[in-house]
Amino acid sequence: MQSMNISLPDPLKQFVDGQISTGRYSSVSEYVRELIRADEKRKAEELLETLLIEGLQGEEAAFTREDWQAIRQEAAAYVKKTRSHA
């Protein structure tokens, strides 16, 4: 695992310390990791929404059995990847 140094102004540092004092997070690192994971998830959801809108606005196409198999494999790989980050 890599280490990073982050500088925060006092009000932000106090906020982070307050989040840790609630007991939900055991350390600053855990809190920051959770923020990063949430940002990753948000960006993935935005991308999915964009792709879905593009798909809805595009031409209709029939899916083949191979298309569905590829979609399932990609989804399974994504689930496995996200579970390994938890």
The first five atom37 places (N, CA, C, CB, O) and aatype in JSON, in Angstrom:
{
  "aatype": [12, 5, 15, 12, 2, 9, 15, 10, 14, 3, 14, 10, 11, 5, 13, 19, 3, 7, 5, 9, 15, 16, 7, 1, 18, 15, 15, 19, 15, 6, 18, 19, 1, 6, 10, 9, 1, 0, 3, 6, 11, 1, 11, 0, 6, 6, 10, 10, 6, 16, 10, 10, 9, 6, 7, 10, 5, 7, 6, 6, 0, 0, 13, 16, 1, 6, 3, 17, 5, 0, 9, 1, 5, 6, 0, 0, 0, 18, 19, 11, 11, 16, 1, 15, 8, 0],
  "atom_mask": [
    [1, 1, 1, 1, 1],
    [1, 1, 1, 1, 1],
    [1, 1, 1, 1, 1],
    [1, 1, 1, 1, 1],
    [1, 1, 1, 1, 1],
    [1, 1, 1, 1, 1],
    [1, 1, 1, 1, 1],
    [1, 1, 1, 1, 1],
    [1, 1, 1, 1, 1],
    [1, 1, 1, 1, 1],
    [1, 1, 1, 1, 1],
    [1, 1, 1, 1, 1],
    [1, 1, 1, 1, 1],
    [1, 1, 1, 1, 1],
    [1, 1, 1, 1, 1],
    [1, 1, 1, 1, 1],
    [1, 1, 1, 1, 1],
    [1, 1, 1, 0, 1],
    [1, 1, 1, 1, 1],
    [1, 1, 1, 1, 1],
    [1, 1, 1, 1, 1],
    [1, 1, 1, 1, 1],
    [1, 1, 1, 0, 1],
    [1, 1, 1, 1, 1],
    [1, 1, 1, 1, 1],
    [1, 1, 1, 1, 1],
    [1, 1, 1, 1, 1],
    [1, 1, 1, 1, 1],
    [1, 1, 1, 1, 1],
    [1, 1, 1, 1, 1],
    [1, 1, 1, 1, 1],
    [1, 1, 1, 1, 1],
    [1, 1, 1, 1, 1],
    [1, 1, 1, 1, 1],
    [1, 1, 1, 1, 1],
    [1, 1, 1, 1, 1],
    [1, 1, 1, 1, 1],
    [1, 1, 1, 1, 1],
    [1, 1, 1, 1, 1],
    [1, 1, 1, 1, 1],
    [1, 1, 1, 1, 1],
    [1, 1, 1, 1, 1],
    [1, 1, 1, 1, 1],
    [1, 1, 1, 1, 1],
    [1, 1, 1, 1, 1],
    [1, 1, 1, 1, 1],
    [1, 1, 1, 1, 1],
    [1, 1, 1, 1, 1],
    [1, 1, 1, 1, 1],
    [1, 1, 1, 1, 1],
    [1, 1, 1, 1, 1],
    [1, 1, 1, 1, 1],
    [1, 1, 1, 1, 1],
    [1, 1, 1, 1, 1],
    [1, 1, 1, 0, 1],
    [1, 1, 1, 1, 1],
    [1, 1, 1, 1, 1],
    [1, 1, 1, 0, 1],
    [1, 1, 1, 1, 1],
    [1, 1, 1, 1, 1],
    [1, 1, 1, 1, 1],
    [1, 1, 1, 1, 1],
    [1, 1, 1, 1, 1],
    [1, 1, 1, 1, 1],
    [1, 1, 1, 1, 1],
    [1, 1, 1, 1, 1],
    [1, 1, 1, 1, 1],
    [1, 1, 1, 1, 1],
    [1, 1, 1, 1, 1],
    [1, 1, 1, 1, 1],
    [1, 1, 1, 1, 1],
    [1, 1, 1, 1, 1],
    [1, 1, 1, 1, 1],
    [1, 1, 1, 1, 1],
    [1, 1, 1, 1, 1],
    [1, 1, 1, 1, 1],
    [1, 1, 1, 1, 1],
    [1, 1, 1, 1, 1],
    [1, 1, 1, 1, 1],
    [1, 1, 1, 1, 1],
    [1, 1, 1, 1, 1],
    [1, 1, 1, 1, 1],
    [1, 1, 1, 1, 1],
    [1, 1, 1, 1, 1],
    [1, 1, 1, 1, 1],
    [1, 1, 1, 1, 1]
  ],
  "atom_positions": [
    [[0.85, -1.18, 0.0], [0.0, 0.0, 0.0], [0.89, 1.24, 0.0], [-0.96, 0.0, 1.22], [1.89, 1.29, 0.72]],
    [[0.53, 2.21, -0.8], [1.28, 3.45, -0.9], [0.8, 4.46, 0.14], [1.15, 4.04, -2.32], [-0.36, 4.42, 0.55]],
    [[1.68, 5.34, 0.56], [1.32, 6.42, 1.48], [1.27, 7.73, 0.73], [2.33, 6.5, 2.65], [1.99, 7.94, -0.25]],
    [[0.39, 8.63, 1.2], [0.27, 9.96, 0.63], [0.19, 10.95, 1.77], [-0.97, 10.08, -0.31], [-0.39, 10.66, 2.82]],
    [[0.75, 12.12, 1.58], [0.6, 13.2, 2.53], [-0.39, 14.2, 1.96], [1.97, 13.88, 2.85], [-0.27, 14.61, 0.81]],
    [[-1.37, 14.59, 2.77], [-2.39, 15.53, 2.33], [-2.41, 16.7, 3.29], [-3.8, 14.84, 2.24], [-2.48, 16.52, 4.51]],
    [[-2.35, 17.9, 2.75], [-2.43, 19.11, 3.57], [-3.85, 19.64, 3.53], [-1.43, 20.18, 3.09], [-4.45, 19.77, 2.46]],
    [[-4.4, 19.95, 4.7], [-5.75, 20.48, 4.8], [-5.74, 21.75, 5.63], [-6.7, 19.43, 5.41], [-4.98, 21.87, 6.58]],
    [[-6.58, 22.7, 5.26], [-6.75, 23.87, 6.14], [-7.42, 23.41, 7.45], [-7.6, 25.0, 5.43], [-8.09, 22.37, 7.48]],
    [[-7.24, 24.17, 8.5], [-7.76, 23.78, 9.81], [-9.24, 23.4, 9.82], [-7.53, 24.89, 10.78], [-9.6, 22.39, 10.43]],
    [[-10.12, 24.18, 9.17], [-11.55, 23.79, 9.22], [-11.8, 22.4, 8.61], [-12.39, 24.83, 8.47], [-12.62, 21.64, 9.13]],
    [[-11.12, 22.07, 7.53], [-11.29, 20.74, 6.94], [-10.7, 19.66, 7.83], [-10.64, 20.7, 5.55], [-11.29, 18.58, 7.97]],
    [[-9.56, 19.93, 8.43], [-8.94, 18.97, 9.35], [-9.87, 18.7, 10.54], [-7.56, 19.5, 9.85], [-10.02, 17.55, 10.96]],
    [[-10.48, 19.74, 11.06], [-11.41, 19.59, 12.17], [-12.63, 18.76, 11.76], [-11.85, 20.96, 12.7], [-13.13, 17.95, 12.53]],
    [[-13.1, 18.98, 10.53], [-14.23, 18.21, 10.03], [-13.87, 16.73, 9.94], [-14.67, 18.74, 8.64], [-14.63, 15.88, 10.39]],
    [[-12.71, 16.44, 9.36], [-12.26, 15.04, 9.24], [-12.12, 14.42, 10.63], [-10.9, 14.96, 8.46], [-12.58, 13.3, 10.85]],
    [[-11.49, 15.13, 11.55], [-11.35, 14.62, 12.91], [-12.73, 14.34, 13.54], [-10.57, 15.62, 13.79], [-12.9, 13.36, 14.27]],
    [[-13.69, 15.2, 13.23], [-15.05, 14.99, 13.74], [-15.68, 13.73, 13.17], [0.0, 0.0, 0.0], [-16.38, 13.01, 13.88]],
    [[-15.43, 13.46, 11.9], [-15.97, 12.24, 11.28], [-15.38, 11.0, 11.93], [-15.67, 12.24, 9.77], [-16.07, 10.0, 12.14]],
    [[-14.11, 11.06, 12.24], [-13.44, 9.92, 12.88], [-13.93, 9.75, 14.31], [-11.9, 10.11, 12.86], [-14.08, 8.62, 14.79]],
    [[-14.18, 10.85, 15.0], [-14.62, 10.77, 16.4], [-16.01, 10.16, 16.54], [-14.6, 12.14, 17.02], [-16.38, 9.72, 17.63]],
    [[-16.79, 10.13, 15.45], [-18.12, 9.51, 15.52], [-18.02, 7.99, 15.63], [-18.95, 9.88, 14.29], [-18.99, 7.33, 15.99]],
    [[-16.84, 7.44, 15.31], [-16.63, 6.01, 15.41], [-16.92, 5.25, 14.12], [0.0, 0.0, 0.0], [-16.67, 4.04, 14.04]],
    [[-17.43, 5.95, 13.12], [-17.71, 5.26, 11.84], [-16.41, 4.9, 11.13], [-18.58, 6.15, 10.93], [-16.35, 3.9, 10.42]],
    [[-15.39, 5.71, 11.31], [-14.08, 5.48, 10.69], [-13.05, 5.33, 11.79], [-13.7, 6.64, 9.72], [-13.12, 6.0, 12.83]],
    [[-12.07, 4.44, 11.55], [-11.06, 4.22, 12.58], [-9.84, 5.1, 12.38], [-10.64, 2.76, 12.59], [-9.01, 5.24, 13.28]],
    [[-9.71, 5.71, 11.18], [-8.54, 6.54, 10.92], [-8.84, 7.51, 9.77], [-7.3, 5.67, 10.59], [-9.82, 7.37, 9.04]],
    [[-7.96, 8.48, 9.64], [-8.06, 9.42, 8.52], [-7.94, 8.66, 7.21], [-6.97, 10.52, 8.62], [-8.66, 8.95, 6.25]],
    [[-7.04, 7.71, 7.15], [-6.85, 6.93, 5.93], [-8.12, 6.21, 5.53], [-5.71, 5.92, 6.11], [-8.49, 6.19, 4.35]],
    [[-8.8, 5.61, 6.49], [-10.04, 4.89, 6.19], [-11.09, 5.87, 5.65], [-10.57, 4.16, 7.45], [-11.81, 5.54, 4.71]],
    [[-11.18, 7.05, 6.24], [-12.14, 8.06, 5.8], [-11.83, 8.5, 4.36], [-12.11, 9.28, 6.74], [-12.74, 8.59, 3.53]],
    [[-10.57, 8.77, 4.07], [-10.19, 9.21, 2.73], [-10.44, 8.09, 1.71], [-8.71, 9.64, 2.7], [-10.92, 8.35, 0.61]],
    [[-10.12, 6.86, 2.06], [-10.39, 5.73, 1.15], [-11.87, 5.63, 0.84], [-9.89, 4.41, 1.76], [-12.25, 5.39, -0.31]],
    [[-12.72, 5.82, 1.85], [-14.17, 5.77, 1.63], [-14.61, 6.89, 0.7], [-14.91, 5.87, 2.97], [-15.47, 6.67, -0.16]],
    [[-14.06, 8.07, 0.85], [-14.39, 9.18, -0.05], [-13.98, 8.87, -1.49], [-13.7, 10.48, 0.42], [-14.72, 9.15, -2.43]],
    [[-12.81, 8.28, -1.65], [-12.33, 7.95, -2.99], [-13.21, 6.87, -3.61], [-10.87, 7.47, -2.93], [-13.56, 6.96, -4.79]],
    [[-13.58, 5.86, -2.83], [-14.47, 4.8, -3.35], [-15.81, 5.39, -3.77], [-14.68, 3.7, -2.28], [-16.35, 5.02, -4.81]],
    [[-16.34, 6.3, -2.97], [-17.62, 6.93, -3.3], [-17.51, 7.74, -4.6], [-18.1, 7.84, -2.15], [-18.43, 7.74, -5.42]],
    [[-16.38, 8.41, -4.77], [-16.16, 9.17, -6.0], [-16.04, 8.24, -7.2], [-14.91, 10.05, -5.88], [-16.58, 8.53, -8.27]],
    [[-15.33, 7.13, -7.03], [-15.23, 6.14, -8.12], [-16.62, 5.63, -8.5], [-14.33, 4.96, -7.69], [-16.94, 5.52, -9.68]],
    [[-17.42, 5.31, -7.51], [-18.77, 4.81, -7.76], [-19.61, 5.85, -8.49], [-19.45, 4.4, -6.45], [-20.31, 5.53, -9.45]],
    [[-19.53, 7.1, -8.04], [-20.3, 8.18, -8.67], [-19.9, 8.33, -10.13], [-20.08, 9.5, -7.92], [-20.77, 8.48, -11.0]],
    [[-18.6, 8.3, -10.41], [-18.14, 8.44, -11.79], [-18.58, 7.26, -12.65], [-16.62, 8.56, -11.81], [-18.92, 7.44, -13.82]],
    [[-18.57, 6.06, -12.1], [-19.02, 4.88, -12.84], [-20.52, 4.99, -13.14], [-18.74, 3.59, -12.03], [-20.96, 4.64, -14.23]],
    [[-21.28, 5.49, -12.17], [-22.72, 5.66, -12.39], [-22.98, 6.73, -13.45], [-23.42, 6.05, -11.08], [-23.88, 6.57, -14.28]],
    [[-22.2, 7.82, -13.44], [-22.35, 8.85, -14.46], [-22.04, 8.29, -15.85], [-21.42, 10.04, -14.16], [-22.76, 8.58, -16.81]],
    [[-20.99, 7.5, -15.94], [-20.63, 6.89, -17.23], [-21.73, 5.95, -17.69], [-19.3, 6.13, -17.12], [-22.11, 5.97, -18.86]],
    [[-22.25, 5.13, -16.79], [-23.32, 4.22, -17.14], [-24.54, 4.99, -17.64], [-23.69, 3.35, -15.95], [-25.15, 4.61, -18.65]],
    [[-24.9, 6.05, -16.95], [-26.04, 6.86, -17.37], [-25.82, 7.46, -18.75], [-26.3, 7.98, -16.35], [-26.72, 7.46, -19.59]],
    [[-24.62, 7.96, -18.99], [-24.28, 8.52, -20.3], [-24.41, 7.46, -21.39], [-22.86, 9.1, -20.3], [-24.99, 7.71, -22.45]],
    [[-23.86, 6.28, -21.12], [-23.92, 5.2, -22.11], [-25.35, 4.72, -22.35], [-23.06, 4.03, -21.66], [-25.72, 4.41, -23.48]],
    [[-26.14, 4.67, -21.28], [-27.54, 4.27, -21.44], [-28.31, 5.28, -22.28], [-28.2, 4.11, -20.07], [-29.11, 4.89, -23.14]],
    [[-28.09, 6.55, -22.04], [-28.75, 7.59, -22.83], [-28.33, 7.5, -24.29], [-28.44, 8.99, -22.26], [-29.16, 7.6, -25.19]],
    [[-27.03, 7.31, -24.52], [-26.55, 7.15, -25.9], [-27.21, 5.94, -26.55], [-25.01, 6.99, -25.92], [-27.61, 6.0, -27.71]],
    [[-27.33, 4.86, -25.8], [-27.95, 3.66, -26.34], [-29.42, 3.87, -26.66], [0.0, 0.0, 0.0], [-29.91, 3.39, -27.68]],
    [[-30.12, 4.59, -25.79], [-31.54, 4.85, -26.02], [-31.76, 5.75, -27.23], [-32.17, 5.48, -24.79], [-32.77, 5.65, -27.93]],
    [[-30.79, 6.63, -27.48], [-30.92, 7.56, -28.6], [-30.38, 6.98, -29.9], [-30.2, 8.85, -28.28], [-30.59, 7.57, -30.97]],
    [[-29.71, 5.85, -29.83], [-29.11, 5.24, -31.01], [-30.08, 4.34, -31.75], [0.0, 0.0, 0.0], [-31.26, 4.24, -31.4]],
    [[-29.57, 3.71, -32.75], [-30.36, 2.78, -33.54], [-30.63, 1.51, -32.75], [-29.66, 2.44, -34.87], [-29.82, 1.1, -31.91]],
    [[-31.78, 0.89, -33.02], [-32.09, -0.38, -32.37], [-31.25, -1.48, -32.98], [-33.6, -0.71, -32.5], [-30.96, -1.46, -34.17]],
    [[-30.86, -2.43, -32.15], [-30.07, -3.57, -32.62], [-30.46, -4.8, -31.8], [-28.53, -3.28, -32.49], [-30.78, -4.69, -30.62]],
    [[-30.45, -5.93, -32.43], [-30.77, -7.18, -31.74], [-29.51, -7.72, -31.09], [-31.37, -8.21, -32.72], [-28.43, -7.72, -31.69]],
    [[-29.64, -8.19, -29.85], [-28.52, -8.8, -29.15], [-28.45, -10.28, -29.48], [-28.63, -8.58, -27.62], [-29.47, -10.97, -29.54]],
    [[-27.25, -10.74, -29.69], [-27.05, -12.16, -29.93], [-26.73, -12.86, -28.61], [-25.89, -12.39, -30.96], [-26.5, -12.19, -27.59]],
    [[-26.73, -14.16, -28.62], [-26.37, -14.94, -27.43], [-24.94, -14.57, -26.99], [-26.48, -16.46, -27.71], [-24.66, -14.49, -25.8]],
    [[-24.06, -14.35, -27.95], [-22.67, -13.97, -27.63], [-22.6, -12.6, -26.98], [-21.81, -13.99, -28.91], [-21.8, -12.36, -26.08]],
    [[-23.46, -11.68, -27.45], [-23.51, -10.34, -26.83], [-23.87, -10.45, -25.35], [-24.53, -9.43, -27.56], [-23.2, -9.85, -24.51]],
    [[-24.91, -11.22, -25.04], [-25.34, -11.38, -23.65], [-24.26, -12.06, -22.82], [-26.63, -12.19, -23.59], [-24.05, -11.7, -21.66]],
    [[-23.57, -13.03, -23.39], [-22.51, -13.71, -22.66], [-21.38, -12.73, -22.35], [-21.97, -14.91, -23.49], [-20.84, -12.75, -21.24]],
    [[-21.02, -11.89, -23.3], [-19.97, -10.9, -23.07], [-20.39, -9.9, -22.0], [-19.63, -10.15, -24.39], [-19.57, -9.5, -21.17]],
    [[-21.65, -9.49, -22.0], [-22.15, -8.56, -20.99], [-22.08, -9.2, -19.61], [-23.61, -8.13, -21.31], [-21.66, -8.56, -18.64]],
    [[-22.49, -10.45, -19.5], [-22.44, -11.14, -18.22], [-21.01, -11.28, -17.7], [-23.08, -12.53, -18.34], [-20.75, -11.09, -16.52]],
    [[-20.08, -11.6, -18.6], [-18.68, -11.74, -18.2], [-18.11, -10.41, -17.72], [-17.84, -12.28, -19.37], [-17.39, -10.35, -16.73]],
    [[-18.45, -9.35, -18.43], [-17.95, -8.03, -18.03], [-18.55, -7.62, -16.68], [-18.3, -6.98, -19.1], [-17.84, -7.06, -15.84]],
    [[-19.82, -7.89, -16.48], [-20.46, -7.57, -15.2], [-19.85, -8.37, -14.06], [-21.97, -7.83, -15.28], [-19.6, -7.83, -12.99]],
    [[-19.61, -9.65, -14.3], [-19.0, -10.49, -13.26], [-17.6, -10.0, -12.91], [-18.94, -11.96, -13.72], [-17.23, -9.99, -11.74]],
    [[-16.83, -9.6, -13.91], [-15.49, -9.07, -13.66], [-15.56, -7.77, -12.86], [-14.75, -8.83, -14.98], [-14.75, -7.54, -11.97]],
    [[-16.54, -6.92, -13.17], [-16.7, -5.66, -12.46], [-17.06, -5.92, -11.0], [-17.78, -4.78, -13.13], [-16.51, -5.29, -10.09]],
    [[-17.99, -6.84, -10.77], [-18.4, -7.16, -9.4], [-17.21, -7.71, -8.61], [-19.56, -8.19, -9.39], [-16.99, -7.33, -7.46]],
    [[-16.46, -8.59, -9.23], [-15.28, -9.16, -8.56], [-14.28, -8.06, -8.22], [-14.61, -10.23, -9.46], [-13.71, -8.06, -7.12]],
    [[-14.06, -7.13, -9.13], [-13.12, -6.03, -8.9], [-13.59, -5.14, -7.76], [-12.94, -5.2, -10.18], [-12.81, -4.79, -6.88]],
    [[-14.88, -4.77, -7.76], [-15.38, -3.87, -6.71], [-15.39, -4.54, -5.35], [-16.78, -3.39, -7.05], [-15.17, -3.88, -4.34]],
    [[-15.63, -5.85, -5.31], [-15.6, -6.56, -4.02], [-14.19, -6.66, -3.47], [-16.19, -7.96, -4.18], [-14.0, -6.69, -2.25]],
    [[-13.21, -6.72, -4.35], [-11.83, -6.8, -3.87], [-11.34, -5.48, -3.29], [-10.91, -7.23, -4.99], [-10.36, -5.46, -2.55]],
    [[-12.02, -4.35, -3.63], [-11.67, -3.04, -3.09], [-12.34, -2.76, -1.76], [-12.03, -1.95, -4.08], [-11.95, -1.84, -1.05]],
    [[-13.34, -3.53, -1.42], [-14.11, -3.28, -0.19], [-13.38, -3.72, 1.04], [-15.43, -3.97, -0.24], [-13.89, -3.58, 2.15]]
  ]
}
